[in-house]
Amino acid sequence: MLPGVVGTFRGRLCVTLDVMTNRSDLVTAARGGDRHAFADLVELESREAIGLCLSILRCHPDAEDAAQEAFVRAWRQLPSLRDADLWGGWFRRLTVTAAIDYYRRRRNGNLVPFDGQEPAPLPDTQHSLAARDEMRGLISGLEAKDQILLVLRFGHDLELPQVAEALGIPVGTAKSRLH
């Protein structure tokens, strides 16, 4: 269980977490071999990791498997992370790589869904649904590397340097693929 402060929110008992401090402390402890600290990191990061993998793989069970692979890789490679404060970008890159590797092994469909990643429909629902379907068709015609870039940039609202870091490419390359 993650450490926190017990309080109330809307009349219910809850535990608040100082995530920014705890994350760094958990990473530092996990780097030292503390399995419980790493289990707490998994608990803290699982939802976001699965969501990122789901946006790439379009299948919830596959996304869970890829996220699990990302956590296994993180545990094995954690000693190579020199600064605990860089965990977020470092782990995001591992997660994207795990999802891409999983996709390559699976190779049985389109790569990028936009379900849950797009703005709410405009009042003219028929027109907006047609536009969404047209956009999906256009995006599905792109190469997988370009689809992933679009999901990270617009679906997950990452800035170009974060997208480039997650994909392991220079910012200029990410920019040129985007345009």
MDAnalysis code that builds the backbone (N, CA, C; Angstrom):
import MDAnalysis as mda
import numpy as np

u = mda.Universe.empty(537, n_residues=179, atom_resindex=np.repeat(np.arange(179), 3), trajectory=True)
u.add_TopologyAttr("name", ["N", "CA", "C"] * 179)
u.add_TopologyAttr("resid", np.arange(1, 180))
u.add_TopologyAttr("resname", ["MET", "LEU", "PRO", "GLY", "VAL", "VAL", "GLY", "THR", "PHE", "ARG", "GLY", "ARG", "LEU", "CYS", "VAL", "THR", "LEU", "ASP", "VAL", "MET", "THR", "ASN", "ARG", "SER", "ASP", "LEU", "VAL", "THR", "ALA", "ALA", "ARG", "GLY", "GLY", "ASP", "ARG", "HIS", "ALA", "PHE", "ALA", "ASP", "LEU", "VAL", "GLU", "LEU", "GLU", "SER", "ARG", "GLU", "ALA", "ILE", "GLY", "LEU", "CYS", "LEU", "SER", "ILE", "LEU", "ARG", "CYS", "HIS", "PRO", "ASP", "ALA", "GLU", "ASP", "ALA", "ALA", "GLN", "GLU", "ALA", "PHE", "VAL", "ARG", "ALA", "TRP", "ARG", "GLN", "LEU", "PRO", "SER", "LEU", "ARG", "ASP", "ALA", "ASP", "LEU", "TRP", "GLY", "GLY", "TRP", "PHE", "ARG", "ARG", "LEU", "THR", "VAL", "THR", "ALA", "ALA", "ILE", "ASP", "TYR", "TYR", "ARG", "ARG", "ARG", "ARG", "ASN", "GLY", "ASN", "LEU", "VAL", "PRO", "PHE", "ASP", "GLY", "GLN", "GLU", "PRO", "ALA", "PRO", "LEU", "PRO", "ASP", "THR", "GLN", "HIS", "SER", "LEU", "ALA", "ALA", "ARG", "ASP", "GLU", "MET", "ARG", "GLY", "LEU", "ILE", "SER", "GLY", "LEU", "GLU", "ALA", "LYS", "ASP", "GLN", "ILE", "LEU", "LEU", "VAL", "LEU", "ARG", "PHE", "GLY", "HIS", "ASP", "LEU", "GLU", "LEU", "PRO", "GLN", "VAL", "ALA", "GLU", "ALA", "LEU", "GLY", "ILE", "PRO", "VAL", "GLY", "THR", "ALA", "LYS", "SER", "ARG", "LEU", "HIS"])
u.atoms.positions = np.array([
    [0.844, -1.187, 0.000],
    [0.000, 0.000, 0.000],
    [0.877, 1.233, 0.000],
    [0.528, 2.202, -0.809],
    [1.277, 3.448, -0.885],
    [1.056, 4.284, 0.360],
    [2.112, 4.950, 0.866],
    [1.926, 5.798, 2.028],
    [1.124, 7.034, 1.652],
    [0.363, 7.558, 2.613],
    [-0.427, 8.751, 2.339],
    [-0.997, 9.317, 3.619],
    [-1.835, 10.301, 3.469],
    [-2.475, 10.965, 4.588],
    [-3.953, 10.662, 4.498],
    [-4.538, 10.203, 5.614],
    [-5.954, 9.896, 5.634],
    [-6.721, 11.193, 5.808],
    [-7.781, 11.361, 5.013],
    [-8.622, 12.548, 5.092],
    [-9.996, 12.219, 4.565],
    [-10.770, 13.242, 4.298],
    [-12.092, 13.024, 3.743],
    [-12.259, 13.853, 2.482],
    [-13.075, 13.354, 1.590],
    [-13.427, 14.061, 0.375],
    [-14.892, 13.781, 0.123],
    [-15.693, 14.855, 0.087],
    [-17.135, 14.730, -0.092],
    [-17.743, 13.762, 0.907],
    [-17.256, 13.853, 2.131],
    [-17.809, 13.049, 3.214],
    [-17.326, 11.616, 3.272],
    [-16.423, 11.238, 2.410],
    [-15.912, 9.859, 2.411],
    [-14.456, 9.841, 2.846],
    [-14.079, 8.795, 3.541],
    [-12.703, 8.613, 3.966],
    [-11.830, 8.316, 2.757],
    [-10.685, 8.966, 2.641],
    [-9.799, 8.720, 1.511],
    [-8.349, 8.889, 1.957],
    [-7.458, 8.436, 1.104],
    [-6.029, 8.572, 1.341],
    [-5.480, 9.451, 0.235],
    [-4.745, 10.475, 0.603],
    [-4.129, 11.333, -0.403],
    [-2.669, 10.961, -0.516],
    [-2.132, 11.103, -1.695],
    [-0.748, 10.741, -1.956],
    [0.025, 11.961, -2.401],
    [1.230, 12.078, -1.926],
    [2.127, 13.105, -2.445],
    [2.892, 12.426, -3.568],
    [2.250, 12.343, -4.748],
    [2.759, 11.539, -5.855],
    [4.136, 12.001, -6.317],
    [4.337, 13.301, -6.425],
    [5.615, 13.775, -6.944],
    [6.771, 13.351, -6.032],
    [6.578, 13.463, -4.743],
    [7.626, 13.041, -3.817],
    [7.712, 11.521, -3.781],
    [6.562, 10.860, -3.660],
    [6.550, 9.413, -3.548],
    [7.118, 8.725, -4.776],
    [6.787, 9.217, -5.944],
    [7.265, 8.567, -7.167],
    [8.796, 8.536, -7.168],
    [9.419, 9.663, -6.905],
    [10.880, 9.730, -6.885],
    [11.450, 8.827, -5.791],
    [10.826, 8.875, -4.618],
    [11.280, 8.014, -3.515],
    [11.102, 6.538, -3.855],
    [9.975, 6.207, -4.481],
    [9.725, 4.819, -4.860],
    [10.730, 4.337, -5.903],
    [11.022, 5.191, -6.868],
    [11.998, 4.827, -7.909],
    [13.363, 4.602, -7.275],
    [13.761, 5.500, -6.385],
    [15.058, 5.361, -5.720],
    [15.125, 4.061, -4.917],
    [14.057, 3.770, -4.176],
    [14.028, 2.535, -3.379],
    [14.026, 1.304, -4.285],
    [13.252, 1.353, -5.369],
    [13.193, 0.214, -6.295],
    [14.542, -0.009, -6.966],
    [15.231, 1.078, -7.304],
    [16.568, 0.942, -7.894],
    [17.515, 0.232, -6.945],
    [17.250, 0.390, -5.656],
    [18.064, -0.294, -4.651],
    [17.632, -1.729, -4.410],
    [16.641, -2.211, -5.178],
    [16.214, -3.605, -5.061],
    [14.964, -3.817, -4.224],
    [14.320, -2.763, -3.775],
    [13.116, -2.870, -2.950],
    [11.929, -3.266, -3.827],
    [11.541, -4.535, -3.739],
    [10.440, -5.053, -4.558],
    [9.095, -4.445, -4.172],
    [8.923, -4.125, -2.897],
    [7.663, -3.517, -2.454],
    [7.520, -2.112, -3.043],
    [8.611, -1.371, -3.105],
    [8.573, -0.036, -3.706],
    [8.225, -0.154, -5.189],
    [8.782, -1.146, -5.856],
    [8.468, -1.320, -7.272],
    [7.009, -1.733, -7.452],
    [6.499, -2.580, -6.564],
    [5.081, -2.964, -6.629],
    [4.194, -1.724, -6.466],
    [4.591, -0.803, -5.606],
    [3.845, 0.444, -5.444],
    [3.921, 1.295, -6.713],
    [5.074, 1.298, -7.369],
    [5.204, 2.008, -8.646],
    [4.276, 1.397, -9.698],
    [4.215, 0.095, -9.741],
    [3.331, -0.589, -10.682],
    [1.888, -0.169, -10.412],
    [1.511, -0.164, -9.146],
    [0.154, 0.242, -8.778],
    [-0.116, 1.693, -9.195],
    [0.855, 2.538, -9.025],
    [0.720, 3.960, -9.338],
    [0.661, 4.224, -10.841],
    [1.398, 3.453, -11.628],
    [1.549, 3.720, -13.065],
    [0.711, 2.826, -13.975],
    [0.099, 1.792, -13.438],
    [-0.588, 0.792, -14.274],
    [-1.650, 1.386, -15.184],
    [-2.504, 2.209, -14.648],
    [-3.613, 2.731, -15.445],
    [-3.102, 3.512, -16.655],
    [-2.128, 4.390, -16.435],
    [-1.594, 5.188, -17.543],
    [-0.858, 4.298, -18.550],
    [-0.102, 3.325, -18.063],
    [0.641, 2.434, -18.964],
    [-0.320, 1.619, -19.829],
    [-1.371, 1.093, -19.228],
    [-2.348, 0.312, -19.991],
    [-3.051, 1.208, -21.001],
    [-3.388, 2.423, -20.594],
    [-4.040, 3.362, -21.513],
    [-3.174, 3.690, -22.712],
    [-1.890, 3.907, -22.462],
    [-0.969, 4.203, -23.560],
    [-0.861, 3.003, -24.499],
    [-0.725, 1.809, -23.935],
    [-0.644, 0.598, -24.764],
    [-1.955, 0.360, -25.520],
    [-3.082, 0.647, -24.877],
    [-4.375, 0.466, -25.529],
    [-4.524, 1.395, -26.723],
    [-3.999, 2.600, -26.622],
    [-4.105, 3.528, -27.748],
    [-3.276, 3.064, -28.942],
    [-2.325, 2.204, -28.712],
    [-1.495, 1.681, -29.795],
    [-2.021, 0.336, -30.295],
    [-2.480, -0.516, -29.379],
    [-2.818, -1.894, -29.738],
    [-4.304, -2.154, -30.024],
    [-5.204, -1.290, -29.552],
    [-6.642, -1.417, -29.802],
    [-7.293, -2.632, -29.181],
    [-6.660, -3.283, -28.273],
    [-7.209, -4.489, -27.657],
    [-6.799, -4.495, -26.198],
    [-7.790, -4.485, -25.301],
    [-7.480, -4.340, -23.878],
    [-6.588, -5.467, -23.336],
    [-6.877, -6.731, -23.613],
    [-5.980, -7.784, -23.106],
    [-4.543, -7.638, -23.635],
    [-4.413, -7.266, -24.912],
    [-3.073, -7.055, -25.468],
    [-2.388, -5.872, -24.790],
    [-3.157, -4.824, -24.514],
    [-2.600, -3.645, -23.842],
    [-2.119, -4.002, -22.437],
    [-2.877, -4.822, -21.740],
    [-2.457, -5.256, -20.405],
    [-1.166, -6.073, -20.485],
    [-1.087, -6.957, -21.477],
    [0.126, -7.759, -21.653],
    [1.333, -6.881, -21.969],
    [1.150, -5.911, -22.864],
    [2.254, -5.016, -23.239],
    [2.673, -4.152, -22.055],
    [1.705, -3.672, -21.280],
    [2.040, -2.875, -20.095],
    [2.811, -3.725, -19.086],
    [2.392, -4.975, -18.923],
    [3.118, -5.866, -18.020],
    [4.552, -6.058, -18.505],
    [4.724, -6.228, -19.800],
    [6.071, -6.356, -20.370],
    [6.890, -5.094, -20.094],
    [6.250, -3.926, -20.179],
    [6.951, -2.667, -19.893],
    [7.426, -2.639, -18.439],
    [6.598, -3.114, -17.533],
    [7.003, -3.144, -16.124],
    [8.137, -4.144, -15.885],
    [8.090, -5.275, -16.567],
    [9.187, -6.251, -16.444],
    [10.485, -5.627, -16.951],
    [10.416, -4.960, -18.096],
    [11.601, -4.293, -18.635],
    [12.087, -3.201, -17.686],
    [11.152, -2.465, -17.117],
    [11.531, -1.393, -16.184],
    [12.273, -1.975, -14.984],
    [11.783, -3.076, -14.437],
    [12.444, -3.694, -13.281],
    [13.861, -4.138, -13.646],
    [13.995, -4.750, -14.814],
    [15.307, -5.236, -15.241],
    [16.280, -4.101, -15.574],
    [15.751, -3.004, -16.137],
    [16.609, -1.911, -16.587],
    [16.701, -0.759, -15.581],
    [16.016, -0.891, -14.462],
    [15.986, 0.192, -13.480],
    [17.365, 0.644, -13.018],
    [18.337, -0.253, -12.862],
    [19.670, 0.219, -12.457],
    [20.305, 1.186, -13.463],
    [19.848, 1.148, -14.721],
    [20.424, 2.056, -15.720],
    [19.825, 3.460, -15.660],
    [18.738, 3.631, -14.918],
    [18.123, 4.951, -14.764],
    [18.919, 5.719, -13.720],
    [19.633, 6.749, -14.167],
    [20.549, 7.465, -13.275],
    [19.857, 8.462, -12.365],
    [18.766, 9.052, -12.825],
    [18.083, 10.085, -12.052],
    [16.630, 9.668, -11.859],
    [16.224, 9.446, -10.620],
    [14.869, 8.996, -10.317],
    [13.817, 9.987, -10.805],
    [14.167, 11.254, -10.904],
    [13.213, 12.274, -11.363],
    [12.898, 12.141, -12.854],
    [13.680, 11.356, -13.593],
    [13.448, 11.154, -15.024],
    [12.591, 9.915, -15.304],
    [12.069, 9.306, -14.262],
    [11.273, 8.088, -14.372],
    [10.146, 8.230, -15.396],
    [9.387, 9.329, -15.365],
    [8.205, 9.469, -16.213],
    [8.497, 9.285, -17.693],
    [9.423, 10.038, -18.224],
    [9.773, 9.923, -19.640],
    [10.426, 8.599, -19.967],
    [11.285, 8.144, -19.066],
    [11.991, 6.876, -19.255],
    [10.992, 5.724, -19.320],
    [10.036, 5.704, -18.388],
    [9.062, 4.624, -18.373],
    [8.094, 4.732, -19.549],
    [7.730, 5.949, -19.945],
    [6.857, 6.130, -21.114],
    [7.514, 5.525, -22.349],
    [8.812, 5.767, -22.497],
    [9.515, 5.209, -23.655],
    [9.528, 3.686, -23.610],
    [9.764, 3.112, -22.441],
    [9.723, 1.653, -22.307],
    [8.334, 1.121, -22.653],
    [7.302, 1.829, -22.234],
    [5.930, 1.402, -22.474],
    [5.601, 1.437, -23.958],
    [5.956, 2.524, -24.633],
    [5.713, 2.622, -26.073],
    [6.476, 1.529, -26.810],
    [7.713, 1.325, -26.441],
    [8.530, 0.286, -27.084],
    [7.919, -1.096, -26.864],
    [7.444, -1.363, -25.650],
    [6.822, -2.664, -25.364],
    [5.561, -2.851, -26.212],
    [4.766, -1.794, -26.361],
    [3.548, -1.888, -27.170],
    [3.887, -2.101, -28.642],
    [4.888, -1.401, -29.130],
    [5.307, -1.569, -30.528],
    [5.830, -2.985, -30.750],
    [6.641, -3.477, -29.841],
    [7.152, -4.844, -29.962],
    [6.012, -5.865, -29.940],
    [5.037, -5.638, -29.071],
    [3.887, -6.533, -28.989],
    [3.117, -6.509, -30.312],
    [2.935, -5.307, -30.841],
    [2.238, -5.167, -32.129],
    [2.986, -5.920, -33.233],
    [4.277, -5.772, -33.262],
    [5.066, -6.448, -34.300],
    [4.923, -7.955, -34.196],
    [4.862, -8.465, -32.968],
    [4.689, -9.908, -32.792],
    [3.287, -10.344, -33.209],
    [2.325, -9.517, -32.988],
    [0.926, -9.856, -33.271],
    [0.558, -9.665, -34.741],
    [0.877, -8.531, -35.309],
    [0.671, -8.185, -36.728],
    [-0.670, -8.638, -37.313],
    [-1.769, -8.289, -36.669],
    [-3.040, -8.760, -37.246],
    [-4.124, -7.679, -37.284],
    [-3.750, -6.441, -37.555],
    [-4.801, -5.438, -37.673],
    [-4.255, -4.037, -37.726],
    [-5.162, -3.098, -37.791],
    [-4.763, -1.694, -37.756],
    [-4.193, -1.369, -36.393],
    [-3.363, -0.361, -36.345],
    [-2.617, -0.088, -35.134],
    [-3.272, 0.888, -34.188],
    [-3.821, 1.958, -34.673],
    [-4.183, 3.039, -33.771],
    [-5.676, 3.280, -33.711],
    [-6.270, 3.136, -32.513],
    [-7.661, 3.518, -32.354],
    [-7.726, 4.958, -31.879],
    [-8.818, 5.586, -32.145],
    [-8.998, 6.917, -31.595],
    [-10.208, 6.947, -30.681],
    [-10.749, 5.798, -30.313],
    [-11.872, 5.744, -29.382],
    [-11.436, 6.326, -28.049],
    [-12.231, 7.228, -27.520],
    [-11.914, 7.828, -26.239],
    [-10.794, 8.843, -26.317],
    [-10.256, 9.106, -27.487],
    [-9.123, 10.005, -27.625],
    [-9.481, 11.241, -28.423],
    [-10.727, 11.360, -28.818],
    [-11.102, 12.456, -29.678],
    [-12.061, 13.378, -28.945],
    [-12.195, 14.601, -29.397],
    [-13.109, 15.521, -28.736],
    [-14.550, 15.065, -28.866],
    [-15.393, 15.594, -28.008],
    [-16.813, 15.255, -28.052],
    [-17.400, 15.674, -29.398],
    [-18.395, 14.928, -29.883],
    [-18.994, 15.280, -31.162],
    [-19.605, 16.679, -31.142],
    [-19.608, 17.300, -32.300],
    [-20.243, 18.598, -32.447],
    [-21.761, 18.406, -32.448],
    [-22.522, 19.479, -32.286],
    [-23.975, 19.327, -32.272],
    [-24.518, 18.580, -33.491],
    [-23.928, 18.773, -34.652],
    [-24.351, 18.055, -35.849],
    [-23.711, 16.664, -35.813],
    [-24.349, 15.749, -35.099],
    [-23.772, 14.435, -34.837],
    [-23.487, 13.657, -36.112],
    [-24.395, 13.687, -37.076],
    [-24.179, 12.938, -38.307],
    [-22.930, 13.424, -39.037],
    [-22.765, 14.726, -39.115],
    [-21.597, 15.290, -39.779],
    [-20.321, 14.945, -39.021],
    [-20.358, 15.063, -37.689],
    [-19.143, 14.793, -36.920],
    [-18.771, 13.316, -36.953],
    [-19.761, 12.440, -36.964],
    [-19.462, 11.006, -37.058],
    [-18.847, 10.682, -38.414],
    [-19.345, 11.297, -39.455],
    [-18.791, 11.083, -40.789],
    [-17.353, 11.609, -40.852],
    [-17.125, 12.774, -40.249],
    [-15.775, 13.346, -40.227],
    [-14.831, 12.457, -39.435],
    [-15.310, 11.923, -38.291],
    [-14.484, 11.024, -37.480],
    [-14.120, 9.776, -38.273],
    [-15.109, 9.190, -38.943],
    [-14.846, 7.987, -39.730],
    [-13.869, 8.266, -40.867],
    [-14.020, 9.426, -41.495],
    [-13.099, 9.804, -42.562],
    [-11.682, 9.967, -42.010],
    [-11.564, 10.598, -40.830],
    [-10.257, 10.787, -40.197],
    [-9.632, 9.444, -39.841],
    [-10.431, 8.549, -39.292],
    [-9.912, 7.213, -38.968],
    [-9.400, 6.508, -40.217],
    [-10.147, 6.618, -41.298],
    [-9.726, 5.985, -42.548],
    [-8.409, 6.547, -43.049],
    [-8.264, 7.858, -42.978],
    [-7.018, 8.491, -43.410],
    [-5.850, 8.059, -42.533],
    [-6.068, 8.044, -41.230],
    [-4.996, 7.688, -40.300],
    [-4.606, 6.223, -40.445],
    [-5.587, 5.358, -40.659],
    [-5.260, 3.930, -40.779],
    [-4.425, 3.645, -42.021],
    [-4.421, 4.566, -42.982],
    [-3.601, 4.399, -44.172],
    [-2.151, 4.795, -43.982],
    [-1.853, 5.412, -42.837],
    [-0.472, 5.820, -42.553],
    [0.359, 4.643, -42.066],
    [1.655, 4.795, -42.140],
    [2.559, 3.778, -41.581],
    [2.384, 3.761, -40.066],
    [2.668, 2.614, -39.453],
    [2.487, 2.443, -38.012],
    [3.257, 3.493, -37.215],
    [4.482, 3.818, -37.637],
    [5.292, 4.783, -36.895],
    [4.637, 6.159, -36.892],
    [3.960, 6.505, -37.980],
    [3.272, 7.797, -38.047],
    [1.970, 7.776, -37.254],
    [1.281, 6.631, -37.243],
    [0.076, 6.495, -36.434],
    [0.410, 6.672, -34.951],
    [1.487, 6.034, -34.510],
    [1.885, 6.126, -33.099],
    [2.228, 7.569, -32.746],
    [2.939, 8.231, -33.633],
    [3.298, 9.622, -33.396],
    [2.037, 10.478, -33.210],
    [1.037, 10.290, -34.055],
    [-0.206, 11.052, -33.942],
    [-0.936, 10.758, -32.627],
    [-0.968, 9.497, -32.226],
    [-1.628, 9.137, -30.968],
    [-0.926, 9.803, -29.788],
    [0.393, 9.756, -29.778],
    [1.124, 10.362, -28.667],
    [0.950, 11.882, -28.647],
    [1.023, 12.502, -29.818],
    [0.957, 13.969, -29.885],
    [-0.446, 14.490, -29.618],
    [-1.446, 13.916, -30.260],
    [-2.792, 14.458, -30.157],
    [-3.701, 13.652, -29.230],
    [-3.539, 12.335, -29.197],
    [-4.353, 11.516, -28.306],
    [-3.939, 11.627, -26.858],
    [-2.625, 11.698, -26.614],
    [-2.113, 11.805, -25.243],
    [-1.620, 13.205, -24.939],
    [-1.752, 14.106, -25.882],
    [-1.438, 15.530, -25.711],
    [-0.006, 15.762, -25.226],
    [0.939, 14.999, -25.782],
    [2.339, 15.188, -25.439],
    [2.953, 16.242, -26.358],
    [3.874, 17.000, -25.826],
    [4.614, 17.956, -26.642],
    [5.614, 17.184, -27.502],
    [6.086, 17.796, -28.583],
    [7.000, 17.107, -29.506],
    [8.247, 16.543, -28.833],
    [8.909, 17.271, -27.905],
    [10.075, 16.661, -27.252],
    [9.721, 15.388, -26.474],
    [8.533, 15.355, -25.858],
    [8.107, 14.158, -25.129],
    [7.789, 13.020, -26.096],
    [7.168, 13.341, -27.223],
    [6.871, 12.336, -28.242],
    [8.176, 11.745, -28.767],
    [9.127, 12.624, -29.094],
    [10.416, 12.168, -29.615],
    [11.116, 11.270, -28.594],
    [11.079, 11.668, -27.329],
    [11.714, 10.865, -26.283],
    [11.045, 9.498, -26.173],
    [9.703, 9.480, -26.200],
    [8.969, 8.219, -26.084],
    [9.263, 7.280, -27.252],
    [9.480, 7.848, -28.430],
    [9.752, 7.032, -29.612],
    [11.236, 6.779, -29.836],
    [12.081, 7.477, -29.067],
    [13.521, 7.296, -29.224],
    [14.056, 7.878, -30.517],
    [13.466, 8.999, -30.946],
    [13.896, 9.658, -32.181],
    [14.220, 11.118, -31.886],
    [15.003, 11.773, -32.738],
    [15.269, 13.199, -32.547],
    [13.986, 14.025, -32.707],
    [13.928, 15.172, -32.040],
    [12.769, 16.058, -32.123],
    [12.521, 16.474, -33.572],
    [13.577, 16.749, -34.322],
    [13.427, 17.141, -35.724],
    [12.749, 16.058, -36.556],
    [13.054, 14.815, -36.264],
    [12.420, 13.706, -36.984],
    [10.936, 13.631, -36.644],
    [10.622, 13.785, -35.367],
    [9.211, 13.784, -34.958],
    [8.462, 14.927, -35.624],
    [9.095, 16.089, -35.675],
    [8.469, 17.260, -36.296],
    [8.238, 17.016, -37.784],
    [9.208, 16.449, -38.464],
    [9.058, 16.229, -39.900],
    [8.011, 15.164, -40.196],
    [7.899, 14.141, -39.354],
    [6.863, 13.117, -39.545],
    [5.479, 13.704, -39.306],
    [5.400, 14.649, -38.404],
    [4.116, 15.271, -38.075],
    [3.632, 16.176, -39.191],
    [4.561, 16.806, -39.874],
    [4.182, 17.748, -40.919],
    [4.339, 17.088, -42.242],
])
